[in-house]
């Protein structure tokens, strides 16, 4: 093992040199070799150290089962930090690790230079370790069951943060992480002392976690702290959700170019070709982000110089990447189409390239999550939390909606309402005293 580690270190330096000569610019990368169980633990938790929660265990067993049944395999994981950390699967062949290293350096180049990652803390590994330690302390003080109930509620709405505010400049108006500083706090990016805001906000607010953290009538300070920590972690992960296709495509595009610059044996060339084809193989069941991403990058490389590619890498996310660069030629070449399930069968619904592109874009809005906005925190003067689903063609899952609204109501402390559209009709869900009711709205409510 020691010999293997030393060899990997030598190859890592060689591959890094090739990557830099090709124009990539990345943070230092520390590579670690991990057994499968450790790697899938990292995949489930998302970080080397994170607070304990049953949902992470559920994710771990799903990933491990897929690995054990040879349904899928994670060759590596890379952490967006400075320095970056990359974890390689124990048992990878040498040629697999060479490809993975090239892939990792391109990911870190993307993390370092893409606009959507510019506000992510580069010391997030240490921050999440501090979060985990603080939550363990709360478990000792208040009991594990009570802390877990808070985590259950907060994690059910963890996607509902305002990533746009996170990207705002320090001088910009509105609440950003940098404007919520309290220097003496370990969570200085997310806390602010002072009076609560007027709950009658004229402008709808997208950051549900922040609104509840600042305005809930029932949360104790330690509970607000947990909301703050989960919010910070959600904001850290959100750019990765928004750039899955462009980022994986970028890494795949460059690992191919890097491998062609290395002095490989004939056997390694064949092994690389097989592994690369497996990575970019289209899926019959879902969109393969590696496949779509690399095909768009290859198309851009055929028509533009490298300077333009680096500019796209710096400024775009998945939505703009697909909207701007998935054209008719590519849609037809990749045989992309819209489809849906009708009864027991899947049917093609559209092949027009613009509709195919627009459907892909629509599915990526808000990271693929429904957009829920805060309309009012004191509806009808009764401190009722009034939320609205920004309906964009897809109805909410009603079972998930009702269960989640119950958890939101617990965090808020008073009645929580959610306005949405079901089967083309406006519906208001009202949650109070542990139960959810619904009624149809004949007109837009004044809030």
Buried (B, 14 or more C-beta within 10 A) or exposed (E): EEEEEEEBEEBBEBBBEBBEEBEBEBBEBEBBBBEBEBBBBBBBBBBBBBBBBEEBEEBBEEBBEBBEEEEEBBBBBBBBBBBBBBBBBBEBEEBBBBBBBBBBBBBBBBBBBBBBBEBBBBEBBEBBBBBBEBBBEBBEEBEEEBBBBBBBBBBBBBBBBBBEBBBBEEEEEEBBBBBBEEEEBBBBBBBEEEEEEEBEBEEBBBBBBBBBBBBBEEBEEBBBBBBBBBBBBBBBBBBBBBBBBBBBBBBBBBBBBBBEBBEBEEEBBEBBEEBBEEBBEBEEEEBBBBBBBBBBBBBBBEEEEEEEBBEBBEEBBBBBBBBEBBBEEBBEEBEBBBEEEEEEEEEEEBBEBEBBBBBBBEBBBBBEEBBBBBBBBBBEEEBBBBBBBBBEEEBBEBEEBBEBBBBBBBBBBBBBBBBBBBEEEBBBBBBEEEEBEBEEEEEEBEB
